[in-house]
Amino acid sequence: MEEEELEFVEELEAVLQLTPEVQLAIEQVFPSQDPLDRADFNAVEYINTLFPTEQSLANIDEVVNKIRLKIRRLDDNIRTVVRGQTNVGQDGRQALEEAQKAIQQLFGKIKDIKDKAEKSEQMVKEITRDIKQLDHAKRHLTTSITTLNHLHMLAGGVDSLEAMTRRRQYGEVANLLQGVMNVLEHFHKYMGIPQIRQLSERVKAAQTELGQQILADFEEAFPSQGTKRPGGPSNVLRDACLVANILDPRIKQEIIKKFIKQHLSEYLVLFQENQDVAWLDKIDRRYAWVKRQLVDYEEKYGRMFPREWYMTERIAVEFCHVTRGELAKIMRARAKEIEVKLLLFAIQRTTNFEGFLAKRFSGCTLTDGTLKKLESPPPSTNPFLEDEPTPEMEELAMEKGELDQPKKPKAPDNPFHGIVSKCFEPHLYVYIESQDKNLGELIDRFVADFKAQGPPKPNMDEGGAVLPSCADLFVYYKKCMVQCSQLSTGEPMIALTTIFQKYLREYAWKILSGNLPKTTTSSGGLTISSLLKEKEGSEVAKFTLEELCLICSILSTAEYCLATTQQLEEKLKEKVDVSLTERINLMVEMDTFSTGLIPTSACYLSRSKACSCPLFQMQWQNVEHVGDQSPYVTSVILHIKQNVPIIRDNLASTRKYFTQFCIKFANSFIPKFITHLFKCKPISMVGAEQLLLDTHSLKMVLLDLPSIGSQVVRKAPASYTKIVVKGMTRAEMILKVVMAPHEPLVVFVDNYIKLLTDCNTETFQKILDMKGLKRSEQSSMLELLRQRLPTPPSGAEGSSSLSLMTPTPEQESSRIRKLEKLIKKRL
């Protein structure tokens, strides 16, 4: 029995095992918190929940009764539900039968409605059939009447057209012909009908006859040979022009061509190549003649031709084309007689005439392929576009340094620009050669003026004025550029740019570099090598106050030339044709100022008497007490206070170059000072203390160098301060090592390694010489130093790095020669 019960329970559990989807649906429809309703119900856990302790078993009878009561209620509910479902099937079948009957009734009603709709549609078709036929008949009848009316008009118009053509009634023909052509357009789809095709051919024949007849009338009125008819223009020709507007455009072009040719025939005779008035010096007469002809045309023929033909402008344009060809031919034949003034005179008169045409006409007839009707230019992103200024405005902008200010976009150019003056472009080499000569004379005058007037006087208020010749040169450049751009924007501008480059280099060499003051050590002046070489016993450059001001002025001028040359390059690229902008390059000339003159002038300033250090002239082993700063320190400070304020004030407009001067001065002074320290041997303890005091005094003066003698105290640049602190601290550390006792040896060597980060045996030996130690004592100390120094990565690399720290004189000389050759080449 127990086994059967177990099997029944297992079968029941298998039957009651529901899928997760079904279980989820049941929980959503019948939510319940009863543990008995959960899918993962566990009887043991449920019993443990009811009886958590042994004491709770005392209520077991009450719990069992509650569960039995719940079971009975569930049985009653199940029984009620099962009994209620017995009649559901029968009720469902009855409801289905009723629904089927209702569908059949609905389908019958829909069919009846459809039949009635078809009958109604058929009835409407029968009613409207006659109406549609009447509509088609009306449409066809209207089209037929219209076509017959057009045909009548066409036939009558063709007859009238032929009759009026024979009687030369061009006024009536102009109105009739346009109407006939408009009517004929309606018969394009009927051209297969012989009668229609015949009428079309008659219209074409009438047009051809009209064209030939009008051309013959104009030939008779304005013959190619001889003079114009005394009677002047007639109303017949005026009406004929209206007819020509309707005919083939070639008729109109032929009339215009013949009339203009006949109108300009006198011009070709008067200004033949062999006539005196044909040469450039009488070019005004050409333009005066055409102006008279235009006035004469307006008075006599202004009403004969339609306004939309623009006959006045066409005459002027054709005159320009003829004049350009004639001038080009005569200039080729007499090229040797062309002078600059004559050429500029002719160009000026021609450009004035082109400006006159631009004011009078719109340029809408310029359709010969070389010149087009002017269109609005696309917006440009160039910030330097400006209205074309006058030469006076250009000079003022150049002097004020306003070339780099953003300007307004340019106005549209003259549509007639170059229509005649283009013929002068092949001969602009005369103008270029003249400017080459003028610029050469200008440079020579600058040199002569500089020699005659001498260097500029010191002026603390202006802050290092630029040489006046520099502004004069760039003002002249500006004039030439504007003038040449008005003549041509093609190859002549490239040739002028080459001339500019040539004389920029000459100005840099003859005016700036050539006038740098000469030193007392060499009659040839300072060179780059003399500025860079640091030979022992070399004499220091001694510059007067005027010479220092001259060097500052040259430095300011070189900086001004650098900035203005860059602006000049940008302006040249604006003036020249877009296809030629890549050929405008003044980088070599800018390098001449930026990497040649400016560094050279800065080196001149740094090579001053303040760099001299007469330390070795004193007997430092005999110094008995430490006092104030030594006389040589006072001398150096005095020299700095005398010269540095002058240099600073004269470089006020180029502050960055004063900073460079300070850095160069420190880089030159500090190594010399340390070199002279090593020459102070032997030196006593008191002497070393005095030198340490002097070193500190010089260090403070150097830190205050940028603002020394100035009422406005400014903080020195960080780069300069770093150089001074690093260099003078090294000098102080050297003196501290000298002051330290050399025994015990290990402590002395370790102290040297600790104080001097760039320690090496050469510096150590110089310090030992300053202490006055003998060679025998030095050898043991040097050997100990080699043992205590950190081992380099490799012996070869270590030794090479030590040797590279102090280049040999041969290496230094070779480097200087290469640098000097490079700068000379650029200059």
C-alpha positions in Angstrom: 0.0 0.0 0.0 2.8 2.4 0.8 4.5 1.8 -2.5 1.2 2.5 -4.4 0.7 5.7 -2.5 4.3 6.8 -3.3 3.7 6.1 -7.0 0.4 8.0 -6.9 2.1 11.0 -5.3 4.9 11.0 -8.0 2.3 10.8 -10.8 0.4 13.6 -9.2 3.5 15.8 -9.0 4.4 15.0 -12.6 0.9 16.1 -13.7 1.0 19.2 -11.6 4.4 20.3 -12.9 3.7 23.4 -15.0 5.9 25.3 -17.5 7.5 28.6 -16.3 5.3 30.6 -18.8 2.1 29.1 -17.5 3.2 29.5 -13.9 4.0 33.2 -14.6 0.5 33.7 -16.2 -1.2 32.2 -13.2 0.7 34.4 -10.8 -0.3 37.5 -12.8 -4.0 36.5 -12.9 -4.3 35.1 -9.3 -1.6 36.9 -7.2 -1.1 35.2 -3.9 1.2 35.4 -0.8 0.3 32.0 0.5 3.4 29.7 0.5 1.1 26.7 -0.6 0.5 28.5 -3.9 4.3 28.9 -4.8 5.7 26.7 -7.6 8.8 25.8 -5.5 6.7 24.8 -2.4 8.7 22.7 0.1 6.7 20.8 2.7 9.5 20.4 5.1 10.3 24.1 5.2 6.6 24.9 5.6 6.3 22.5 8.6 9.5 24.0 10.1 7.9 27.4 9.7 4.7 26.3 11.5 6.7 24.5 14.3 10.0 26.3 14.8 10.5 25.0 18.3 9.5 21.9 20.4 7.2 24.0 22.5 5.2 25.0 19.4 4.3 21.2 19.0 1.7 21.7 21.7 -0.6 23.4 19.2 -0.3 20.7 16.6 -3.9 19.7 16.9 -5.1 23.2 16.2 -2.8 23.5 13.2 -4.0 20.2 11.8 -7.6 21.3 12.1 -7.0 24.5 10.3 -5.3 22.7 7.4 -8.2 20.2 7.2 -10.7 23.1 7.1 -8.7 24.7 4.3 -8.7 21.4 2.4 -12.5 21.1 2.7 -12.9 24.6 1.4 -10.7 23.9 -1.6 -12.6 20.7 -2.4 -15.9 22.7 -2.3 -14.5 25.3 -4.6 -13.2 22.7 -7.1 -16.5 20.9 -7.0 -18.4 24.0 -7.7 -16.1 25.0 -10.6 -16.3 21.5 -12.2 -20.1 21.4 -12.0 -20.3 24.9 -13.5 -18.3 23.8 -16.5 -20.7 21.0 -17.5 -23.0 23.4 -19.4 -20.4 25.5 -21.0 -19.9 23.4 -24.1 -23.6 23.3 -24.9 -23.9 27.1 -24.4 -20.9 27.6 -26.7 -22.3 25.5 -29.5 -25.6 27.4 -29.4 -23.8 30.8 -29.5 -21.7 29.7 -32.5 -24.8 28.6 -34.4 -26.5 32.0 -33.7 -23.3 33.8 -34.9 -23.3 31.8 -38.2 -26.9 32.7 -38.9 -26.2 36.4 -38.3 -23.2 36.3 -40.7 -25.3 34.7 -43.4 -28.0 37.4 -43.1 -25.3 40.1 -43.2 -23.7 38.6 -46.4 -27.1 38.6 -48.1 -27.7 42.3 -47.3 -24.2 43.2 -48.6 -24.9 41.3 -51.9 -28.2 43.2 -52.3 -26.4 46.5 -51.8 -23.7 45.6 -54.4 -26.3 44.7 -57.0 -28.2 47.9 -56.5 -24.9 49.9 -56.8 -24.0 48.2 -60.1 -27.5 49.0 -61.4 -27.1 52.7 -60.3 -23.6 52.9 -62.0 -25.0 51.5 -65.2 -27.8 54.0 -65.1 -25.3 56.9 -64.6 -23.2 55.8 -67.5 -26.2 55.7 -69.8 -27.2 59.2 -68.6 -23.6 60.7 -69.0 -22.7 59.0 -72.3 -24.4 61.6 -74.4 -22.8 64.4 -72.2 -19.3 63.1 -72.8 -19.9 62.9 -76.5 -21.1 66.5 -76.5 -17.9 67.6 -74.5 -15.6 65.9 -77.0 -17.5 67.5 -79.9 -17.2 70.9 -78.3 -13.5 70.6 -77.7 -12.8 69.4 -81.2 -15.0 72.1 -82.6 -13.2 74.8 -80.6 -9.8 73.5 -81.7 -10.9 73.4 -85.3 -12.2 76.9 -85.2 -9.0 78.2 -83.5 -6.8 76.4 -86.0 -8.8 77.6 -88.9 -8.6 81.1 -87.5 -4.8 80.8 -87.1 -4.6 79.4 -90.6 -6.5 82.3 -92.0 -4.3 84.7 -90.1 -1.2 82.9 -91.3 -2.3 82.9 -94.9 -3.3 86.5 -94.8 -0.1 87.5 -92.9 2.2 85.8 -95.3 0.5 87.6 -98.2 0.7 90.9 -96.5 4.3 90.2 -95.4 5.4 89.6 -99.0 3.6 92.7 -100.3 5.1 94.9 -97.5 8.5 93.5 -98.1 8.4 94.5 -101.7 7.3 98.0 -100.8 9.9 98.3 -98.0 7.3 99.0 -95.3 9.6 97.9 -92.6 7.6 99.5 -89.8 4.5 97.4 -90.6 6.7 94.4 -91.4 8.3 94.5 -87.9 4.9 94.2 -86.2 3.5 91.7 -88.7 6.5 89.4 -88.9 6.6 88.8 -85.2 2.8 87.9 -85.2 3.3 85.6 -88.2 6.1 83.8 -86.5 4.1 83.4 -83.3 1.1 82.0 -85.2 3.4 79.7 -87.1 4.6 78.1 -83.9 1.0 76.7 -83.4 1.4 74.7 -86.7 4.6 72.8 -85.9 2.7 69.5 -85.3 0.9 70.0 -88.6 3.9 70.3 -90.8 3.1 67.0 -92.5 0.2 68.8 -94.2 1.5 70.1 -97.6 -0.4 73.4 -97.4 1.0 74.2 -93.9 4.5 73.2 -95.0 4.1 75.5 -98.1 3.1 78.5 -95.8 6.1 77.8 -93.6 8.5 77.8 -96.5 7.0 81.1 -97.7 7.6 82.7 -94.3 11.3 81.5 -94.4 11.7 82.8 -97.9 10.3 86.2 -96.8 12.7 86.3 -93.9 15.6 85.6 -96.2 14.5 88.2 -98.6 14.1 90.7 -95.8 17.6 90.1 -94.5 19.2 90.5 -97.9 17.1 93.6 -98.7 17.9 95.2 -95.3 21.7 94.5 -95.8 21.5 96.0 -99.3 19.7 99.1 -97.9 22.4 99.6 -95.3 25.1 99.1 -97.9 23.5 101.7 -100.1 23.2 104.2 -97.2 26.7 103.5 -95.8 28.9 102.2 -98.6 32.2 100.6 -97.7 34.0 103.0 -100.0 33.4 106.7 -100.0 31.6 108.9 -97.6 28.3 108.5 -95.8 25.1 109.7 -97.6 24.6 113.4 -97.0 20.9 112.9 -96.1 21.9 111.0 -92.9 19.8 108.2 -91.3 16.3 107.6 -92.5 13.1 106.3 -90.9 13.3 103.3 -93.3 16.6 102.2 -91.8 15.4 102.7 -88.3 12.4 100.4 -89.0 14.8 98.1 -90.8 16.7 97.7 -87.5 13.5 96.7 -85.8 13.0 94.0 -88.4 16.6 92.9 -88.0 15.9 92.3 -84.3 13.3 89.7 -85.3 15.3 88.0 -88.1 18.3 85.7 -87.7 20.9 87.3 -85.3 23.5 87.0 -88.0 21.7 89.8 -89.9 22.0 92.1 -86.9 25.6 91.3 -86.4 26.4 91.9 -90.1 24.7 95.3 -89.9 26.6 96.3 -86.7 29.9 95.1 -88.1 29.6 97.0 -91.4 28.4 100.2 -89.8 31.3 100.2 -87.2 33.8 99.3 -89.9 32.6 102.2 -92.0 32.5 104.5 -89.0 36.2 103.8 -88.1 37.5 103.8 -91.6 38.6 107.5 -91.2 40.5 106.6 -88.0 42.6 104.0 -89.8 43.5 106.5 -92.5 44.3 109.4 -90.1 46.4 107.3 -87.7 48.4 105.1 -90.1 51.7 103.8 -89.0 53.6 106.2 -91.1 51.8 109.3 -89.7 53.3 111.5 -87.0 50.2 111.5 -84.9 50.4 107.7 -84.7 53.3 107.7 -82.3 53.0 107.5 -78.5 53.7 111.2 -77.8 50.4 112.1 -79.6 48.3 109.3 -78.2 45.9 111.9 -76.8 44.7 112.7 -80.3 43.4 109.1 -80.8 41.2 109.3 -77.8 40.1 112.8 -78.6 39.1 111.7 -82.1 37.0 108.8 -80.8 35.3 111.0 -78.2 34.2 113.4 -81.0 33.0 110.5 -83.1 30.9 109.2 -80.2 29.3 112.6 -79.8 28.7 112.8 -83.6 27.1 109.3 -83.6 24.8 110.2 -80.7 23.6 113.3 -82.6 23.2 111.7 -86.0 22.5 108.0 -85.5 21.4 107.7 -81.8 17.8 107.2 -82.7 18.4 105.0 -85.7 19.6 101.9 -83.9 17.6 100.3 -81.0 18.9 101.1 -77.5 19.4 97.5 -76.7 22.0 97.3 -79.5 24.5 99.4 -77.4 25.9 100.8 -80.6 27.9 103.6 -78.8 29.6 101.1 -76.6 30.3 98.8 -79.5 31.9 101.6 -81.5 34.1 102.4 -78.4 35.0 98.7 -77.9 35.9 98.1 -81.5 38.0 101.3 -81.5 39.9 99.9 -78.4 40.6 96.6 -80.2 41.8 98.4 -83.4 43.9 100.8 -81.3 45.5 98.1 -79.3 46.6 96.3 -82.5 47.9 99.4 -84.1 49.8 100.5 -81.1 51.3 97.0 -80.7 52.4 97.0 -84.3 54.0 100.5 -84.2 55.8 99.8 -80.9 57.3 96.7 -82.3 58.6 98.6 -85.3 60.0 101.5 -83.2 60.9 99.7 -80.0 64.3 101.4 -79.7 62.6 104.8 -79.6 60.5 104.0 -76.5 61.6 105.8 -73.4 60.4 105.5 -69.8 58.7 108.9 -69.6 57.1 108.4 -73.1 55.9 104.9 -72.1 54.4 106.1 -68.8 52.8 109.0 -70.5 51.1 106.8 -73.0 50.0 104.3 -70.3 48.6 107.0 -68.1 46.6 108.5 -71.0 45.4 105.1 -72.0 44.3 104.1 -68.5 42.5 107.4 -68.1 40.6 106.7 -71.3 39.7 103.2 -70.0 38.4 104.9 -66.8 36.4 107.2 -69.0 34.8 104.2 -70.8 34.1 102.5 -67.4 32.1 105.6 -66.3 30.2 105.9 -69.6 29.5 102.3 -70.4 28.6 99.1 -68.5 30.9 96.7 -70.4 28.0 94.4 -71.4 29.3 94.1 -75.0 32.8 92.7 -74.0 32.2 89.2 -75.5 35.3 88.8 -77.7 36.7 86.1 -75.5 39.5 88.2 -74.0 37.4 90.4 -71.8 34.1 89.5 -70.2 31.2 91.4 -68.6 32.2 92.1 -65.0 30.7 89.9 -62.3 30.8 90.4 -58.6 33.9 88.8 -57.3 33.6 85.9 -54.8 34.1 86.9 -51.1 37.8 86.7 -50.2 39.2 85.6 -46.9 42.3 87.7 -47.4 42.4 90.2 -44.5 44.6 92.6 -46.5 42.2 93.4 -49.3 41.6 97.1 -49.5 40.3 99.9 -51.7 43.0 100.9 -54.2 44.6 103.9 -52.4 46.3 106.9 -53.8 50.1 107.0 -53.7 49.9 109.6 -50.9 47.8 107.2 -48.9 50.2 104.4 -49.6 53.2 106.5 -48.4 51.4 107.5 -45.2 50.4 103.9 -44.4 54.0 102.8 -45.1 55.5 105.4 -42.8 53.0 104.6 -40.0 53.5 100.9 -40.3 49.8 100.3 -41.0 50.3 97.9 -44.0 49.3 95.0 -41.9 45.9 96.5 -40.8 42.8 94.8 -42.2 41.2 96.7 -45.0 37.9 96.8 -46.7 37.3 94.4 -49.7 38.2 95.8 -53.0 35.5 97.3 -55.2 34.9 95.6 -58.6 37.6 96.4 -61.1 37.2 98.4 -64.3 35.7 96.1 -66.9 37.6 98.0 -69.6 41.0 97.8 -67.8 43.6 96.5 -70.1 41.4 96.6 -73.2 44.0 99.0 -74.8 46.8 99.2 -72.2 47.5 95.4 -72.6 49.6 96.3 -75.7 52.2 98.1 -73.5 53.0 95.0 -71.3 55.6 93.5 -73.7 57.5 96.9 -73.4 57.4 97.3 -69.7 60.9 96.0 -69.5 61.9 99.6 -70.2 60.1 100.6 -67.0 61.7 97.7 -65.0 65.2 98.7 -66.2 64.5 102.3 -65.3 63.5 101.3 -61.7 66.6 99.1 -61.5 68.7 102.2 -62.3 66.8 104.5 -60.0 67.0 102.0 -57.1 70.8 101.7 -57.7 71.2 105.5 -57.6 69.0 105.6 -54.5 71.2 103.1 -52.6 74.3 105.1 -53.7 72.7 108.2 -52.4 71.9 106.5 -49.1 75.6 105.5 -48.8 76.8 109.0 -49.6 74.4 110.7 -47.2 75.4 108.3 -44.4 79.1 109.2 -45.0 78.3 112.9 -45.2 76.0 113.1 -42.2 77.7 110.5 -40.0 76.0 108.1 -37.6 72.8 109.2 -35.9 73.1 111.2 -32.8 72.1 109.6 -29.5 68.5 110.4 -28.7 67.1 108.8 -25.5 63.5 110.1 -26.2 63.0 108.3 -29.5 64.1 104.9 -28.2 66.5 103.9 -31.0 65.2 105.5 -34.2 65.2 103.5 -37.5 67.5 104.9 -40.2 65.5 107.3 -42.4 66.8 105.7 -45.5 65.0 102.5 -44.7 61.6 104.2 -44.7 62.5 106.1 -47.9 63.4 102.8 -49.6 60.2 101.1 -48.7 58.1 104.1 -49.6 59.8 104.0 -53.1 59.1 100.3 -53.2 55.4 101.0 -52.5 55.2 103.6 -55.3 56.8 101.2 -57.8 54.5 98.3 -56.7 51.3 100.4 -57.1 52.4 101.9 -60.4 53.5 98.6 -61.9 50.3 96.8 -60.7 48.3 99.5 -62.6 50.3 98.7 -65.7 50.3 94.9 -65.4 49.8 92.1 -62.9 51.7 89.5 -64.9 55.4 88.9 -65.6 56.4 92.5 -65.1 55.4 92.3 -61.5 57.7 89.2 -61.1 60.6 91.2 -62.7 59.9 94.1 -60.3 60.0 91.7 -57.4 63.4 90.4 -58.5 64.6 94.1 -58.5 63.2 94.5 -55.0 65.1 91.5 -53.8 68.4 92.7 -55.3 68.3 96.1 -53.6 67.0 94.7 -50.3 70.2 92.6 -50.2 72.3 95.6 -51.2 70.7 97.8 -48.6 71.5 95.2 -45.9 75.1 94.9 -47.1 76.0 98.5 -47.9 73.9 100.5 -45.5 73.5 98.3 -42.5 76.3 95.7 -42.4 78.8 98.1 -44.0 78.3 100.8 -41.4 78.7 98.7 -38.3 81.6 100.4 -36.3 85.1 99.0 -36.7 87.0 97.8 -33.6 90.5 98.8 -32.5 91.9 95.4 -33.2 91.1 95.3 -36.8 90.9 97.9 -39.5 88.4 95.7 -41.4 85.8 95.8 -38.6 84.3 92.9 -36.7 83.4 89.7 -38.5 81.3 86.9 -37.3 84.4 84.9 -36.4 85.9 87.7 -34.4 82.6 87.9 -32.5 82.5 84.2 -31.6 86.2 83.4 -31.1 87.4 83.6 -27.5 91.2 83.8 -27.7 93.3 84.6 -24.8 94.7 88.1 -24.7 92.3 89.3 -27.4 91.5 93.0 -27.1 87.9 93.9 -26.2 85.9 96.2 -28.5 85.7 99.7 -27.2 82.7 101.6 -28.6 81.9 105.2 -28.1 78.5 106.5 -27.2 77.7 107.4 -30.8 78.9 103.9 -32.0 76.6 102.2 -29.5 73.7 104.3 -30.7 74.6 103.4 -34.3 74.6 99.7 -33.5 71.2 100.0 -31.8 69.9 102.0 -34.7 71.1 99.3 -37.2 69.6 96.6 -35.1 66.2 98.5 -35.0 66.4 99.1 -38.7 67.1 95.4 -39.4 64.1 94.5 -37.3 61.9 97.1 -39.1 63.2 95.8 -42.5 62.3 92.2 -41.5 58.7 93.1 -40.6 58.2 95.4 -43.6 59.7 92.9 -46.0 57.2 90.3 -44.9 54.4 92.9 -45.5 55.8 93.7 -48.8 55.7 90.1 -49.9 52.1 89.8 -48.9 51.2 93.0 -50.8 53.0 91.8 -53.9 51.1 88.5 -53.8 47.8 90.5 -53.7 48.8 92.6 -56.7 50.1 89.8 -58.9 47.9 87.3 -60.8 46.8 84.3 -58.8 48.8 81.9 -61.0 52.0 83.8 -60.3 51.8 84.1 -56.5 54.0 81.1 -55.9 56.9 82.9 -57.6 56.8 85.7 -55.1 59.2 84.7 -52.3 61.3 87.1 -50.2 62.3 84.5 -47.6 66.0 84.8 -48.5 65.9 88.6 -47.9 64.0 88.1 -44.6 66.7 85.6 -43.5 69.3 88.2 -44.4 67.9 90.4 -41.7 66.7 87.8 -39.2 69.7 85.4 -39.2 72.4 87.8 -40.4 72.2 91.4 -39.4 70.1 91.1 -36.2 72.4 88.5 -34.5 75.5 90.3 -35.8 74.4 93.6 -34.2 73.5 91.9 -31.0 77.0 90.3 -30.9 78.5 93.8 -31.4 76.7 95.0 -28.4 77.7 92.0 -26.3 81.4 92.5 -27.2 81.9 95.6 -25.0 84.6 96.7 -22.5 82.5 95.4 -19.6 83.6 91.9 -20.6 87.2 92.6 -19.7 88.3 91.1 -16.3 91.7 92.1 -15.1 91.7 89.6 -12.2 95.0 88.0 -13.1 96.8 91.4 -12.8 96.4 91.3 -9.0 98.6 89.3 -6.6 95.9 87.4 -4.8 98.3 85.4 -2.6 99.4 88.7 -1.0 95.9 89.9 0.0 95.9 90.2 3.8 92.3 91.2 4.6 88.8 91.1 3.1 87.3 94.5 2.5 84.9 96.1 0.1 84.6 95.0 -3.5 87.8 95.1 -5.5 88.6 98.0 -7.9 88.1 95.9 -11.0 84.5 95.1 -9.9 83.9 98.8 -9.4 85.3 99.4 -12.9 83.1 96.7 -14.5 79.9 98.0 -12.7 80.7 101.5 -13.7 81.1 100.5 -17.3 77.8 98.6 -17.2 75.9 101.5 -15.7 77.3 103.8 -18.4 76.6 101.6 -21.4 73.7 99.3 -20.6 71.1 102.1 -20.1 72.1 103.6 -23.4 71.6 100.3 -25.2 68.3 99.7 -23.4 66.9 103.1 -24.2 68.0 102.8 -27.8 66.3 99.4 -28.1 63.1 100.4 -26.4 61.1 99.8 -29.6 62.6 96.3 -29.9 62.5 95.0 -26.4 63.1 91.4 -27.3 66.6 92.3 -28.8 67.6 94.0 -25.6 66.7 90.8 -23.8 68.9 88.9 -26.3 71.7 91.4 -25.7 71.5 90.7 -22.0 71.6 86.9 -22.5 74.6 87.2 -25.0 76.4 89.5 -22.5 75.9 87.1 -19.7 77.0 84.1 -21.8 80.1 86.1 -22.8 81.0 87.6 -19.5 80.5 84.7 -17.1 82.8 82.2 -19.0 85.5 84.9 -19.2 85.2 85.6 -15.6 85.6 81.9 -14.7 88.5 81.6 -17.1 90.2 84.6 -15.3 89.5 83.0 -11.9 91.6 80.0 -12.9 94.4 82.4 -13.8 94.5 83.7 -10.3 97.2 81.4 -8.9 98.4 80.9 -6.4 95.7 82.4 -4.2 95.6 82.6 -0.4 92.6 81.9 1.8 91.9 85.6 2.3 92.3 86.2 -1.5 89.7 83.5 -2.2 87.3 85.1 0.3 87.8 88.5 -1.4 87.1 86.9 -4.8 84.0 85.2 -3.4 82.8 88.6 -2.2 83.5 90.1 -5.6 81.8 87.2 -7.3 78.6 87.8 -5.3 78.7 91.5 -6.1 79.0 90.8 -9.8 76.2 88.3 -9.5 73.8 90.8 -8.0 74.7 93.4 -10.6 74.2 90.9 -13.4 70.8 89.9 -12.0 69.8 93.6 -12.0 71.3 94.2 -15.5 68.0 94.5 -17.5 66.7 97.3 -15.3 70.0 98.9 -14.1 69.8 102.7 -14.1 66.1 102.7 -14.9 63.4 104.4 -12.9 61.0 101.7 -13.7 62.1 98.4 -12.1 61.1 95.4 -14.1 61.6 91.7 -13.2 64.4 90.2 -15.3 63.3 87.5 -17.8 63.4 84.0 -16.4 65.7 82.7 -19.1 68.3 85.4 -18.4 68.1 84.9 -14.6 68.6 81.2 -15.0 71.8 81.7 -17.1 73.2 84.2 -14.5 72.4 82.1 -11.5 73.8 78.9 -13.0 77.1 80.6 -14.2 77.9 82.7 -11.2 76.9 79.9 -8.8 79.5 77.7 -10.5 82.1 80.5 -10.0 81.2 80.6 -6.3 81.4 76.9 -5.9 84.9 76.9 -7.5 86.1 79.5 -4.9 84.5 77.5 -2.1 86.4 74.4 -3.2 89.6 76.6 -3.3 88.9 77.8 0.3 88.4 74.3 1.6 91.4 72.6 3.2 93.0 69.9 1.0 93.5 67.4 3.8 92.2 64.9 4.4 92.3 64.1 0.7 89.1 62.0 0.6 87.0 64.8 2.2 88.5 67.4 -0.2 87.8 65.3 -3.3 84.2 64.4 -2.1 83.6 68.1 -1.4 84.7 69.0 -4.9 82.4 66.3 -6.5 79.5 67.5 -4.4 79.9 71.2 -5.1 80.6 71.0 -8.8 78.1 68.9 -10.7 80.1 69.1 -14.0 83.3 68.0 -12.2 86.2 66.6 -14.3 89.9 66.2 -13.9 90.8 69.3 -15.9 88.8 71.6 -13.7 90.1 69.9 -10.6 93.7 70.4 -11.7 93.0 74.1 -12.3 91.7 74.4 -8.7 94.7 72.6 -7.4 96.9 75.1 -9.3 95.0 78.0 -7.7 95.7 76.5 -4.3 99.4 76.4 -5.2 99.9 72.7 -4.7 102.9 71.0 -6.2 102.7 68.5 -9.0 103.6 65.6 -6.8 100.7 66.4 -4.5 98.4 66.9 -7.4 99.1 63.5 -8.9 97.8 61.6 -5.9 94.7 63.8 -5.6 94.0 63.4 -9.3 94.3 59.6 -9.0 91.9 59.6 -6.0 89.4 61.8 -8.0 89.4 59.3 -10.9 88.6 56.6 -8.5 85.8 58.5 -6.8 84.2 59.8 -10.0 81.1 57.7 -11.2 82.0 55.2 -13.9 80.7 56.2 -17.3 78.6 53.7 -19.4 81.6 52.9 -21.5 85.2 54.1 -21.5 85.1 55.4 -25.0 81.9 57.3 -24.6 83.0 58.7 -21.3 86.3 60.0 -22.6 84.6 61.4 -25.7 82.0 63.2 -23.6 84.7 64.9 -21.6 86.5 66.0 -24.6 83.4 67.3 -26.2 82.7 69.6 -23.3 85.8 71.7 -24.2 86.2 71.9 -28.0 89.7 72.2 -29.3 90.8 75.5 -31.0 90.8 73.7 -34.3 87.2 72.5 -34.0 86.1 76.0 -32.8 87.9 77.7 -35.8 86.3 75.3 -38.3 82.9 75.9 -36.9 83.3 79.7 -37.0 84.6 79.6 -40.6 81.5 77.6 -41.7 79.1 80.0 -39.9 80.9 83.1 -41.4 80.7 81.6 -44.9 77.0 80.9 -44.5 76.1 84.4 -43.4 78.3 86.0 -46.1 76.5 83.9 -48.7 73.1 85.1 -47.5 74.2 88.8 -47.4 
